[in-house]
């Protein structure tokens, strides 16, 4: 179980770095930025839920 949290932590850290780079590079459109953030967050939540569900199933 610790392993799952370790990988999720790394994944979240990578996403945070990507978002930071994105903000620094092109902060021209806030609406677009917010839309992208919500998409990324939804994908993260989906990924984590799918991963945990698969672990529980086995």
Secondary structure as the mmCIF struct_conf table of DSSP 4:
data_model
#
loop_
_struct_conf.conf_type_id
_struct_conf.id
_struct_conf.beg_label_comp_id
_struct_conf.beg_label_asym_id
_struct_conf.beg_label_seq_id
_struct_conf.end_label_comp_id
_struct_conf.end_label_asym_id
_struct_conf.end_label_seq_id
HELX_RH_AL_P HELX_RH_AL_P1 UNK A 2 UNK A 25
BEND BEND1 UNK A 28 UNK A 28
HELX_RH_AL_P HELX_RH_AL_P2 UNK A 30 UNK A 57
#
